Amino acid sequence: MLMQPPHVLAHRAFALPSLMPAQLTCGFEQKLAHGVLRRVECKELLFAEGDPASHVYRIETGAIALNKVLADGRRQVIGFAYPGDLIGLGVEGEHVMNAQAVKPTRVRCLPVSTLRQSIAEDPALGIKLYEALARELAATRDLMLTTGQRSAVERVASFLLAFSRRNRRIGQDPTSFELPMTRTDIGDFLGLTIETVSRTFSKLKQLGLLELPCSSRVKLLNIGALQGLADGEQGP
């Protein structure tokens, strides 16, 4: 995992700390509601590295993978964005990575000029966006630790716990959720092969820590034990 400059960190979403709709000011919500609604098909790019950074985007449905293609052709997923998340914040000039839908996705598009006007009119919005970017910076540090020092079991456990925390924060079931991305996407995010990701899911299932009703559905059975694995406090 390469260290990213500050303007790249604005794209991060590993610990899923993004700014949720309830945290936005009413005025900005109204402007978002009038933004253009765009549909992005699975695997289609919302924007590509080098594209002009003319808009910020809020995910309405679906999910987006933020990624970079390395010089040797490998793909590094930097993070995922889910309904309610804002992406494209903090970017100047042109985008420095790709935003690709992992399933059919709808996004609300807001011109950067409108965002700047909203911040000028409502300083509280600027503070909320600053806090969101600060959380994303903390999430980036967590990702660096995850991919650099942890085992495959620890990485996958941390990834699943991030989903659990996000569900709890938005008032949904923290023990049961759908993974919108493929095992390949997860591997490109965690620095693992698809085979290792699949084996790790199977191992966690055998340990009685989760159930897999289908490939995209996960039910956590013991969050405490999963947290212990993520922290390296227990052997797999």
FIKOLZA-1660 file (N, C-alpha, C; in steps of 0.1 Angstrom, whole numbers, plus 5000, padded with zeros to 4 digits):
% residues 236
   i   px   py   pz ch aa at
   1 5008 4988 5000  A  M  N
   1 5000 5000 5000  A  M CA
   1 5009 5012 5000  A  M  C
   2 5007 5021 4990  A  L  N
   2 5016 5033 4989  A  L CA
   2 5010 5044 4998  A  L  C
   3 5019 5052 5004  A  M  N
   3 5014 5064 5012  A  M CA
   3 5009 5074 5002  A  M  C
   4 4997 5079 5005  A  Q  N
   4 4990 5088 4996  A  Q CA
   4 4991 5102 5001  A  Q  C
   5 4992 5112 4992  A  P  N
   5 4993 5126 4996  A  P CA
   5 4979 5131 5001  A  P  C
   6 4978 5142 5009  A  P  N
   6 4966 5146 5015  A  P CA
   6 4954 5147 5006  A  P  C
   7 4956 5152 4993  A  H  N
   7 4944 5153 4984  A  H CA
   7 4939 5140 4980  A  H  C
   8 4947 5129 4981  A  V  N
   8 4942 5115 4978  A  V CA
   8 4934 5110 4990  A  V  C
   9 4938 5114 5002  A  L  N
   9 4932 5108 5014  A  L CA
   9 4917 5112 5014  A  L  C
  10 4913 5123 5007  A  A  N
  10 4899 5127 5008  A  A CA
  10 4890 5116 5001  A  A  C
  11 4896 5107 4994  A  H  N
  11 4888 5097 4987  A  H CA
  11 4885 5085 4997  A  H  C
  12 4892 5084 5008  A  R  N
  12 4893 5072 5016  A  R CA
  12 4879 5068 5022  A  R  C
  13 4877 5055 5024  A  A  N
  13 4865 5051 5031  A  A CA
  13 4866 5037 5038  A  A  C
  14 4879 5033 5042  A  F  N
  14 4881 5020 5048  A  F CA
  14 4872 5017 5060  A  F  C
  15 4873 5026 5070  A  A  N
  15 4866 5023 5082  A  A CA
  15 4852 5028 5081  A  A  C
  16 4848 5032 5069  A  L  N
  16 4834 5036 5066  A  L CA
  16 4830 5047 5075  A  L  C
  17 4838 5058 5076  A  P  N
  17 4834 5069 5085  A  P CA
  17 4828 5080 5078  A  P  C
  18 4823 5078 5066  A  S  N
  18 4820 5090 5058  A  S CA
  18 4808 5098 5063  A  S  C
  19 4807 5110 5058  A  L  N
  19 4797 5119 5062  A  L CA
  19 4783 5114 5058  A  L  C
  20 4774 5112 5067  A  M  N
  20 4761 5106 5064  A  M CA
  20 4751 5117 5063  A  M  C
  21 4740 5115 5056  A  P  N
  21 4730 5125 5053  A  P CA
  21 4726 5133 5065  A  P  C
  22 4724 5126 5077  A  A  N
  22 4719 5133 5088  A  A CA
  22 4728 5143 5094  A  A  C
  23 4741 5142 5090  A  Q  N
  23 4751 5152 5095  A  Q CA
  23 4752 5164 5086  A  Q  C
  24 4746 5164 5075  A  L  N
  24 4747 5176 5066  A  L CA
  24 4737 5187 5070  A  L  C
  25 4740 5199 5067  A  T  N
  25 4731 5210 5070  A  T CA
  25 4719 5210 5060  A  T  C
  26 4708 5216 5065  A  C  N
  26 4696 5215 5057  A  C CA
  26 4698 5222 5043  A  C  C
  27 4705 5233 5043  A  G  N
  27 4708 5241 5031  A  G CA
  27 4715 5232 5020  A  G  C
  28 4725 5225 5025  A  F  N
  28 4733 5217 5016  A  F CA
  28 4725 5205 5011  A  F  C
  29 4717 5199 5020  A  E  N
  29 4708 5188 5016  A  E CA
  29 4699 5193 5005  A  E  C
  30 4694 5205 5006  A  Q  N
  30 4685 5210 4995  A  Q CA
  30 4692 5211 4982  A  Q  C
  31 4704 5216 4982  A  K  N
  31 4712 5217 4970  A  K CA
  31 4715 5203 4964  A  K  C
  32 4718 5194 4973  A  L  N
  32 4721 5180 4968  A  L CA
  32 4708 5174 4961  A  L  C
  33 4697 5177 4967  A  A  N
  33 4684 5172 4962  A  A CA
  33 4681 5177 4948  A  A  C
  34 4687 5188 4944  A  H  N
  34 4685 5194 4931  A  H CA
  34 4697 5190 4921  A  H  C
  35 4706 5182 4927  A  G  N
  35 4717 5178 4918  A  G CA
  35 4713 5167 4908  A  G  C
  36 4720 5166 4897  A  V  N
  36 4717 5156 4887  A  V CA
  36 4718 5142 4892  A  V  C
  37 4708 5134 4890  A  L  N
  37 4709 5120 4894  A  L CA
  37 4714 5111 4882  A  L  C
  38 4725 5104 4884  A  R  N
  38 4732 5097 4874  A  R CA
  38 4732 5082 4877  A  R  C
  39 4730 5073 4868  A  R  N
  39 4731 5059 4870  A  R CA
  39 4744 5054 4864  A  R  C
  40 4751 5046 4872  A  V  N
  40 4764 5040 4868  A  V CA
  40 4762 5025 4868  A  V  C
  41 4764 5018 4857  A  E  N
  41 4763 5004 4856  A  E CA
  41 4775 4997 4863  A  E  C
  42 4773 4984 4866  A  C  N
  42 4783 4976 4872  A  C CA
  42 4796 4976 4864  A  C  C
  43 4807 4979 4870  A  K  N
  43 4820 4980 4863  A  K CA
  43 4822 4993 4855  A  K  C
  44 4812 5001 4854  A  E  N
  44 4813 5014 4847  A  E CA
  44 4820 5024 4856  A  E  C
  45 4828 5033 4850  A  L  N
  45 4835 5043 4858  A  L CA
  45 4826 5056 4860  A  L  C
  46 4825 5060 4872  A  L  N
  46 4819 5073 4875  A  L CA
  46 4828 5084 4870  A  L  C
  47 4841 5083 4874  A  F  N
  47 4852 5091 4869  A  F CA
  47 4865 5083 4869  A  F  C
  48 4874 5088 4860  A  A  N
  48 4887 5081 4859  A  A CA
  48 4898 5090 4863  A  A  C
  49 4909 5084 4866  A  E  N
  49 4921 5092 4870  A  E CA
  49 4925 5101 4858  A  E  C
  50 4927 5114 4861  A  G  N
  50 4930 5124 4851  A  G CA
  50 4917 5132 4846  A  G  C
  51 4905 5127 4850  A  D  N
  51 4893 5135 4846  A  D CA
  51 4893 5148 4854  A  D  C
  52 4887 5158 4848  A  P  N
  52 4885 5171 4856  A  P CA
  52 4877 5169 4868  A  P  C
  53 4881 5174 4879  A  A  N
  53 4873 5173 4892  A  A CA
  53 4863 5184 4892  A  A  C
  54 4852 5182 4885  A  S  N
  54 4842 5193 4884  A  S CA
  54 4830 5191 4894  A  S  C
  55 4828 5179 4899  A  H  N
  55 4817 5176 4908  A  H CA
  55 4821 5168 4920  A  H  C
  56 4813 5169 4931  A  V  N
  56 4813 5159 4942  A  V CA
  56 4801 5151 4940  A  V  C
  57 4801 5139 4946  A  Y  N
  57 4791 5129 4943  A  Y CA
  57 4786 5123 4957  A  Y  C
  58 4773 5121 4958  A  R  N
  58 4768 5114 4969  A  R CA
  58 4761 5101 4964  A  R  C
  59 4765 5090 4970  A  I  N
  59 4760 5077 4966  A  I CA
  59 4745 5076 4971  A  I  C
  60 4736 5073 4962  A  E  N
  60 4722 5071 4966  A  E CA
  60 4719 5057 4968  A  E  C
  61 4723 5048 4958  A  T  N
  61 4721 5034 4959  A  T CA
  61 4733 5027 4953  A  T  C
  62 4736 5015 4957  A  G  N
  62 4747 5008 4951  A  G CA
  62 4760 5010 4959  A  G  C
  63 4771 5009 4952  A  A  N
  63 4784 5010 4958  A  A CA
  63 4795 5013 4948  A  A  C
  64 4805 5021 4952  A  I  N
  64 4816 5025 4943  A  I CA
  64 4829 5020 4949  A  I  C
  65 4838 5015 4941  A  A  N
  65 4852 5012 4945  A  A CA
  65 4861 5023 4940  A  A  C
  66 4869 5029 4949  A  L  N
  66 4879 5038 4945  A  L CA
  66 4892 5031 4944  A  L  C
  67 4899 5032 4932  A  N  N
  67 4911 5025 4929  A  N CA
  67 4921 5032 4920  A  N  C
  68 4933 5027 4921  A  K  N
  68 4943 5031 4912  A  K CA
  68 4949 5019 4905  A  K  C
  69 4953 5020 4892  A  V  N
  69 4960 5009 4885  A  V CA
  69 4975 5012 4886  A  V  C
  70 4982 5003 4891  A  L  N
  70 4997 5005 4893  A  L CA
  70 5004 5003 4880  A  L  C
  71 5017 5007 4880  A  A  N
  71 5025 5007 4867  A  A CA
  71 5026 4993 4861  A  A  C
  72 5025 4982 4870  A  D  N
  72 5026 4969 4865  A  D CA
  72 5012 4963 4861  A  D  C
  73 5002 4971 4862  A  G  N
  73 4989 4966 4858  A  G CA
  73 4980 4962 4869  A  G  C
  74 4986 4960 4881  A  R  N
  74 4978 4956 4892  A  R CA
  74 4969 4967 4897  A  R  C
  75 4957 4963 4903  A  R  N
  75 4948 4973 4908  A  R CA
  75 4948 4974 4923  A  R  C
  76 4949 4985 4928  A  Q  N
  76 4949 4987 4943  A  Q CA
  76 4936 4995 4946  A  Q  C
  77 4927 4988 4953  A  V  N
  77 4914 4995 4957  A  V CA
  77 4918 5003 4970  A  V  C
  78 4915 5015 4970  A  I  N
  78 4918 5024 4981  A  I CA
  78 4906 5025 4991  A  I  C
  79 4894 5023 4986  A  G  N
  79 4883 5023 4995  A  G CA
  79 4870 5020 4988  A  G  C
  80 4859 5019 4995  A  F  N
  80 4846 5018 4990  A  F CA
  80 4837 5029 4995  A  F  C
  81 4827 5033 4987  A  A  N
  81 4817 5043 4991  A  A CA
  81 4803 5036 4989  A  A  C
  82 4795 5039 4999  A  Y  N
  82 4781 5033 5000  A  Y CA
  82 4771 5044 5001  A  Y  C
  83 4758 5040 5001  A  P  N
  83 4747 5050 5001  A  P CA
  83 4749 5060 5013  A  P  C
  84 4748 5073 5009  A  G  N
  84 4750 5084 5019  A  G CA
  84 4764 5089 5019  A  G  C
  85 4774 5082 5013  A  D  N
  85 4788 5087 5013  A  D CA
  85 4790 5097 5002  A  D  C
  86 4798 5107 5005  A  L  N
  86 4803 5117 4996  A  L CA
  86 4817 5113 4991  A  L  C
  87 4819 5114 4977  A  I  N
  87 4832 5112 4972  A  I CA
  87 4835 5124 4963  A  I  C
  88 4848 5126 4961  A  G  N
  88 4853 5137 4952  A  G CA
  88 4856 5149 4961  A  G  C
  89 4855 5148 4974  A  L  N
  89 4859 5160 4982  A  L CA
  89 4874 5162 4983  A  L  C
  90 4878 5174 4984  A  G  N
  90 4892 5177 4986  A  G CA
  90 4901 5175 4974  A  G  C
  91 4895 5173 4962  A  V  N
  91 4903 5171 4950  A  V CA
  91 4903 5184 4942  A  V  C
  92 4915 5188 4937  A  E  N
  92 4917 5200 4930  A  E CA
  92 4922 5197 4916  A  E  C
  93 4916 5203 4906  A  G  N
  93 4921 5201 4892  A  G CA
  93 4916 5189 4885  A  G  C
  94 4922 5178 4889  A  E  N
  94 4917 5165 4883  A  E CA
  94 4918 5154 4893  A  E  C
  95 4910 5143 4890  A  H  N
  95 4909 5132 4899  A  H CA
  95 4922 5124 4898  A  H  C
  96 4926 5119 4910  A  V  N
  96 4939 5111 4911  A  V CA
  96 4936 5096 4912  A  V  C
  97 4924 5092 4910  A  M  N
  97 4921 5078 4910  A  M CA
  97 4908 5075 4903  A  M  C
  98 4905 5063 4901  A  N  N
  98 4892 5059 4894  A  N CA
  98 4881 5056 4904  A  N  C
  99 4869 5059 4900  A  A  N
  99 4857 5055 4908  A  A CA
  99 4849 5046 4900  A  A  C
 100 4848 5033 4903  A  Q  N
 100 4841 5023 4895  A  Q CA
 100 4830 5016 4903  A  Q  C
 101 4818 5015 4897  A  A  N
 101 4807 5009 4903  A  A CA
 101 4810 4994 4905  A  A  C
 102 4807 4988 4917  A  V  N
 102 4808 4974 4919  A  V CA
 102 4794 4967 4918  A  V  C
 103 4784 4975 4916  A  K  N
 103 4770 4970 4913  A  K CA
 103 4763 4982 4907  A  K  C
 104 4751 4980 4901  A  P  N
 104 4744 4992 4895  A  P CA
 104 4742 5002 4906  A  P  C
 105 4746 5014 4903  A  T  N
 105 4747 5025 4913  A  T CA
 105 4740 5038 4908  A  T  C
 106 4734 5045 4917  A  R  N
 106 4729 5058 4914  A  R CA
 106 4736 5069 4923  A  R  C
 107 4741 5079 4917  A  V  N
 107 4748 5090 4924  A  V CA
 107 4741 5103 4921  A  V  C
 108 4741 5112 4931  A  R  N
 108 4737 5126 4930  A  R CA
 108 4749 5134 4927  A  R  C
 109 4749 5142 4916  A  C  N
 109 4761 5150 4912  A  C CA
 109 4759 5165 4916  A  C  C
 110 4769 5170 4922  A  L  N
 110 4768 5184 4926  A  L CA
 110 4781 5191 4922  A  L  C
 111 4779 5202 4914  A  P  N
 111 4791 5210 4909  A  P CA
 111 4800 5214 4921  A  P  C
 112 4813 5214 4920  A  V  N
 112 4822 5219 4930  A  V CA
 112 4819 5233 4933  A  V  C
 113 4816 5241 4923  A  S  N
 113 4813 5255 4925  A  S CA
 113 4801 5257 4935  A  S  C
 114 4791 5248 4934  A  T  N
 114 4780 5249 4943  A  T CA
 114 4784 5245 4957  A  T  C
 115 4793 5235 4959  A  L  N
 115 4798 5231 4972  A  L CA
 115 4805 5243 4978  A  L  C
 116 4813 5250 4971  A  R  N
 116 4821 5261 4976  A  R CA
 116 4812 5272 4980  A  R  C
 117 4801 5275 4972  A  Q  N
 117 4792 5285 4976  A  Q CA
 117 4784 5281 4989  A  Q  C
 118 4781 5268 4990  A  S  N
 118 4774 5264 5002  A  S CA
 118 4783 5266 5015  A  S  C
 119 4796 5263 5014  A  I  N
 119 4805 5265 5025  A  I CA
 119 4806 5280 5028  A  I  C
 120 4807 5288 5018  A  A  N
 120 4807 5303 5021  A  A CA
 120 4795 5308 5028  A  A  C
 121 4783 5302 5024  A  E  N
 121 4771 5306 5030  A  E CA
 121 4769 5300 5044  A  E  C
 122 4775 5288 5047  A  D  N
 122 4772 5281 5059  A  D CA
 122 4786 5276 5064  A  D  C
 123 4793 5283 5073  A  P  N
 123 4806 5278 5078  A  P CA
 123 4804 5265 5085  A  P  C
 124 4793 5262 5091  A  A  N
 124 4791 5250 5098  A  A CA
 124 4793 5238 5089  A  A  C
 125 4789 5239 5076  A  L  N
 125 4791 5229 5067  A  L CA
 125 4806 5226 5064  A  L  C
 126 4813 5237 5064  A  G  N
 126 4828 5235 5062  A  G CA
 126 4834 5227 5073  A  G  C
 127 4829 5230 5086  A  I  N
 127 4834 5223 5097  A  I CA
 127 4831 5208 5096  A  I  C
 128 4818 5205 5092  A  K  N
 128 4814 5191 5091  A  K CA
 128 4822 5184 5080  A  K  C
 129 4825 5190 5069  A  L  N
 129 4833 5184 5059  A  L CA
 129 4847 5182 5063  A  L  C
 130 4853 5191 5071  A  Y  N
 130 4866 5190 5077  A  Y CA
 130 4867 5178 5086  A  Y  C
 131 4856 5176 5094  A  E  N
 131 4856 5165 5104  A  E CA
 131 4855 5152 5096  A  E  C
 132 4848 5152 5085  A  A  N
 132 4846 5140 5077  A  A CA
 132 4860 5136 5071  A  A  C
 133 4867 5146 5066  A  L  N
 133 4880 5143 5060  A  L CA
 133 4890 5138 5071  A  L  C
 134 4889 5144 5083  A  A  N
 134 4898 5139 5094  A  A CA
 134 4895 5125 5097  A  A  C
 135 4883 5121 5097  A  R  N
 135 4879 5106 5100  A  R CA
 135 4885 5098 5089  A  R  C
 136 4885 5103 5076  A  E  N
 136 4890 5095 5065  A  E CA
 136 4905 5093 5066  A  E  C
 137 4912 5104 5071  A  L  N
 137 4926 5103 5073  A  L CA
 137 4929 5092 5084  A  L  C
 138 4921 5092 5095  A  A  N
 138 4923 5081 5105  A  A CA
 138 4921 5068 5099  A  A  C
 139 4911 5067 5090  A  A  N
 139 4908 5054 5083  A  A CA
 139 4920 5049 5074  A  A  C
 140 4926 5059 5068  A  T  N
 140 4937 5056 5059  A  T CA
 140 4949 5050 5067  A  T  C
 141 4951 5056 5079  A  R  N
 141 4962 5050 5088  A  R CA
 141 4958 5036 5092  A  R  C
 142 4945 5034 5095  A  D  N
 142 4941 5020 5098  A  D CA
 142 4944 5010 5087  A  D  C
 143 4941 5015 5075  A  L  N
 143 4943 5006 5063  A  L CA
 143 4957 5003 5061  A  L  C
 144 4966 5013 5063  A  M  N
 144 4981 5010 5062  A  M CA
 144 4985 5000 5072  A  M  C
 145 4980 5000 5084  A  L  N
 145 4983 4990 5094  A  L CA
 145 4978 4977 5090  A  L  C
 146 4965 4977 5085  A  T  N
 146 4959 4964 5081  A  T CA
 146 4967 4957 5070  A  T  C
 147 4970 4964 5060  A  T  N
 147 4977 4957 5049  A  T CA
 147 4992 4955 5051  A  T  C
 148 4997 4962 5060  A  G  N
 148 5012 4961 5062  A  G CA
 148 5016 4952 5073  A  G  C
 149 5008 4950 5083  A  Q  N
 149 5013 4942 5095  A  Q CA
 149 5004 4931 5099  A  Q  C
 150 4992 4930 5093  A  R  N
 150 4983 4920 5098  A  R CA
 150 4982 4907 5089  A  R  C
 151 4978 4896 5095  A  S  N
 151 4976 4884 5087  A  S CA
 151 4963 4885 5079  A  S  C
 152 4961 4875 5070  A  A  N
 152 4949 4875 5062  A  A CA
 152 4937 4875 5071  A  A  C
 153 4937 4866 5081  A  V  N
 153 4925 4865 5090  A  V CA
 153 4923 4879 5097  A  V  C
 154 4933 4885 5102  A  E  N
 154 4932 4898 5108  A  E CA
 154 4926 4909 5099  A  E  C
 155 4931 4908 5086  A  R  N
 155 4926 4918 5076  A  R CA
 155 4911 4916 5073  A  R  C
 156 4907 4904 5071  A  V  N
 156 4893 4901 5067  A  V CA
 156 4884 4904 5079  A  V  C
 157 4889 4900 5091  A  A  N
 157 4881 4903 5103  A  A CA
 157 4879 4918 5105  A  A  C
 158 4889 4926 5103  A  S  N
 158 4888 4941 5104  A  S CA
 158 4879 4946 5094  A  S  C
 159 4879 4941 5082  A  F  N
 159 4871 4945 5071  A  F CA
 159 4856 4943 5075  A  F  C
 160 4853 4931 5080  A  L  N
 160 4839 4928 5084  A  L CA
 160 4834 4936 5095  A  L  C
 161 4843 4939 5105  A  L  N
 161 4840 4947 5116  A  L CA
 161 4837 4961 5112  A  L  C
 162 4844 4966 5102  A  A  N
 162 4841 4980 5096  A  A CA
 162 4826 4981 5091  A  A  C
 163 4822 4970 5085  A  F  N
 163 4808 4970 5080  A  F CA
 163 4799 4970 5092  A  F  C
 164 4802 4962 5102  A  S  N
 164 4794 4961 5114  A  S CA
 164 4792 4975 5121  A  S  C
 165 4803 4982 5122  A  R  N
 165 4803 4995 5128  A  R CA
 165 4795 5005 5120  A  R  C
 166 4796 5004 5107  A  R  N
 166 4788 5013 5098  A  R CA
 166 4773 5010 5100  A  R  C
 167 4769 4998 5100  A  N  N
 167 4755 4994 5101  A  N CA
 167 4750 5000 5115  A  N  C
 168 4758 4998 5125  A  R  N
 168 4753 5002 5138  A  R CA
 168 4752 5018 5138  A  R  C
 169 4761 5025 5132  A  R  N
 169 4760 5039 5132  A  R CA
 169 4748 5044 5124  A  R  C
 170 4744 5037 5114  A  I  N
 170 4732 5042 5106  A  I CA
 170 4719 5035 5110  A  I  C
 171 4719 5028 5122  A  G  N
 171 4707 5023 5127  A  G CA
 171 4703 5010 5121  A  G  C
 172 4712 5003 5115  A  Q  N
 172 4709 4990 5109  A  Q CA
 172 4715 4978 5117  A  Q  C
 173 4712 4966 5113  A  D  N
 173 4717 4954 5120  A  D CA
 173 4732 4953 5119  A  D  C
 174 4739 4954 5130  A  P  N
 174 4754 4953 5129  A  P CA
 174 4759 4939 5127  A  P  C
 175 4750 4929 5128  A  T  N
 175 4754 4915 5127  A  T CA
 175 4751 4909 5113  A  T  C
 176 4743 4915 5105  A  S  N
 176 4739 4909 5092  A  S CA
 176 4739 4920 5081  A  S  C
 177 4746 4918 5070  A  F  N
 177 4747 4927 5060  A  F CA
 177 4751 4921 5047  A  F  C
 178 4749 4928 5036  A  E  N
 178 4753 4924 5022  A  E CA
 178 4766 4930 5018  A  E  C
 179 4775 4922 5013  A  L  N
 179 4787 4928 5007  A  L CA
 179 4785 4930 4992  A  L  C
 180 4785 4943 4988  A  P  N
 180 4782 4946 4974  A  P CA
 180 4793 4943 4965  A  P  C
 181 4805 4941 4970  A  M  N
 181 4817 4939 4961  A  M CA
 181 4820 4924 4960  A  M  C
 182 4828 4921 4950  A  T  N
 182 4832 4907 4948  A  T CA
 182 4844 4904 4957  A  T  C
 183 4847 4891 4958  A  R  N
 183 4859 4887 4966  A  R CA
 183 4872 4893 4959  A  R  C
 184 4872 4894 4946  A  T  N
 184 4884 4901 4940  A  T CA
 184 4885 4915 4944  A  T  C
 185 4874 4922 4945  A  D  N
 185 4874 4936 4950  A  D CA
 185 4880 4937 4964  A  D  C
 186 4875 4927 4973  A  I  N
 186 4880 4927 4987  A  I CA
 186 4895 4924 4987  A  I  C
 187 4899 4915 4979  A  G  N
 187 4914 4911 4978  A  G CA
 187 4922 4923 4973  A  G  C
 188 4917 4930 4963  A  D  N
 188 4925 4942 4958  A  D CA
 188 4925 4953 4969  A  D  C
 189 4915 4953 4978  A  F  N
 189 4915 4963 4989  A  F CA
 189 4924 4959 5000  A  F  C
 190 4924 4946 5004  A  L  N
 190 4932 4942 5015  A  L CA
 190 4946 4937 5012  A  L  C
 191 4950 4937 4999  A  G  N
 191 4963 4932 4995  A  G CA
 191 4964 4917 4996  A  G  C
 192 4953 4910 4992  A  L  N
 192 4952 4895 4993  A  L CA
 192 4948 4890 4979  A  L  C
 193 4951 4878 4976  A  T  N
 193 4946 4871 4964  A  T CA
 193 4931 4867 4967  A  T  C
 194 4924 4865 4956  A  I  N
 194 4910 4861 4957  A  I CA
 194 4909 4847 4964  A  I  C
 195 4919 4838 4962  A  E  N
 195 4919 4825 4968  A  E CA
 195 4921 4827 4983  A  E  C
 196 4930 4836 4987  A  T  N
 196 4932 4838 5002  A  T CA
 196 4919 4844 5008  A  T  C
 197 4913 4853 5001  A  V  N
 197 4901 4859 5007  A  V CA
 197 4890 4848 5009  A  V  C
 198 4888 4839 4999  A  S  N
 198 4878 4829 5000  A  S CA
 198 4882 4819 5011  A  S  C
 199 4894 4815 5012  A  R  N
 199 4898 4806 5022  A  R CA
 199 4896 4812 5036  A  R  C
 200 4899 4825 5037  A  T  N
 200 4897 4831 5050  A  T CA
 200 4883 4832 5054  A  T  C
 201 4874 4835 5045  A  F  N
 201 4860 4835 5048  A  F CA
 201 4856 4821 5053  A  F  C
 202 4860 4811 5046  A  S  N
 202 4857 4797 5050  A  S CA
 202 4862 4794 5063  A  S  C
 203 4874 4798 5067  A  K  N
 203 4880 4796 5080  A  K CA
 203 4872 4802 5091  A  K  C
 204 4868 4815 5089  A  L  N
 204 4860 4822 5099  A  L CA
 204 4846 4815 5101  A  L  C
 205 4841 4809 5090  A  K  N
 205 4829 4801 5091  A  K CA
 205 4831 4789 5099  A  K  C
 206 4842 4782 5096  A  Q  N
 206 4845 4769 5103  A  Q CA
 206 4847 4772 5118  A  Q  C
 207 4852 4784 5122  A  L  N
 207 4854 4788 5136  A  L CA
 207 4841 4791 5143  A  L  C
 208 4831 4792 5135  A  G  N
 208 4818 4795 5141  A  G CA
 208 4816 4810 5143  A  G  C
 209 4824 4819 5136  A  L  N
 209 4823 4833 5138  A  L CA
 209 4813 4840 5129  A  L  C
 210 4810 4833 5118  A  L  N
 210 4800 4839 5109  A  L CA
 210 4793 4828 5101  A  L  C
 211 4782 4832 5095  A  E  N
 211 4775 4824 5085  A  E CA
 211 4775 4831 5072  A  E  C
 212 4775 4823 5061  A  L  N
 212 4774 4828 5047  A  L CA
 212 4762 4823 5040  A  L  C
 213 4750 4829 5043  A  P  N
 213 4738 4824 5036  A  P CA
 213 4739 4823 5021  A  P  C
 214 4747 4833 5015  A  C  N
 214 4751 4833 5001  A  C CA
 214 4764 4840 5000  A  C  C
 215 4770 4841 4988  A  S  N
 215 4783 4847 4987  A  S CA
 215 4784 4861 4991  A  S  C
 216 4772 4868 4989  A  S  N
 216 4772 4883 4992  A  S CA
 216 4766 4886 5005  A  S  C
 217 4762 4876 5013  A  R  N
 217 4755 4879 5025  A  R CA
 217 4763 4873 5037  A  R  C
 218 4765 4881 5047  A  V  N
 218 4773 4877 5059  A  V CA
 218 4765 4880 5071  A  V  C
 219 4765 4870 5080  A  K  N
 219 4759 4871 5093  A  K CA
 219 4770 4868 5104  A  K  C
 220 4773 4878 5112  A  L  N
 220 4783 4877 5122  A  L CA
 220 4777 4870 5135  A  L  C
 221 4784 4860 5140  A  L  N
 221 4778 4852 5151  A  L CA
 221 4785 4856 5164  A  L  C
 222 4797 4861 5164  A  N  N
 222 4805 4864 5176  A  N CA
 222 4814 4876 5173  A  N  C
 223 4808 4888 5175  A  I  N
 223 4816 4900 5172  A  I CA
 223 4828 4902 5181  A  I  C
 224 4826 4898 5194  A  G  N
 224 4837 4899 5203  A  G CA
 224 4849 4891 5199  A  G  C
 225 4847 4878 5195  A  A  N
 225 4857 4869 5191  A  A CA
 225 4864 4874 5178  A  A  C
 226 4855 4880 5169  A  L  N
 226 4860 4885 5156  A  L CA
 226 4869 4897 5159  A  L  C
 227 4866 4905 5169  A  Q  N
 227 4874 4917 5172  A  Q CA
 227 4887 4912 5178  A  Q  C
 228 4887 4901 5186  A  G  N
 228 4899 4896 5191  A  G CA
 228 4909 4891 5180  A  G  C
 229 4903 4885 5170  A  L  N
 229 4911 4881 5158  A  L CA
 229 4917 4893 5151  A  L  C
 230 4909 4903 5149  A  A  N
 230 4913 4915 5142  A  A CA
 230 4924 4922 5150  A  A  C
 231 4924 4922 5163  A  D  N
 231 4934 4928 5171  A  D CA
 231 4946 4919 5173  A  D  C
 232 4946 4907 5168  A  G  N
 232 4957 4898 5169  A  G CA
 232 4959 4892 5183  A  G  C
 233 4947 4892 5191  A  E  N
 233 4948 4887 5205  A  E CA
 233 4945 4873 5205  A  E  C
 234 4940 4867 5195  A  Q  N
 234 4937 4852 5194  A  Q CA
 234 4943 4846 5182  A  Q  C
 235 4947 4834 5182  A  G  N
 235 4951 4827 5170  A  G CA
 235 4939 4822 5162  A  G  C
 236 4940 4821 5149  A  P  N
 236 4929 4817 5141  A  P CA
 236 4926 4802 5142  A  P  C
% end
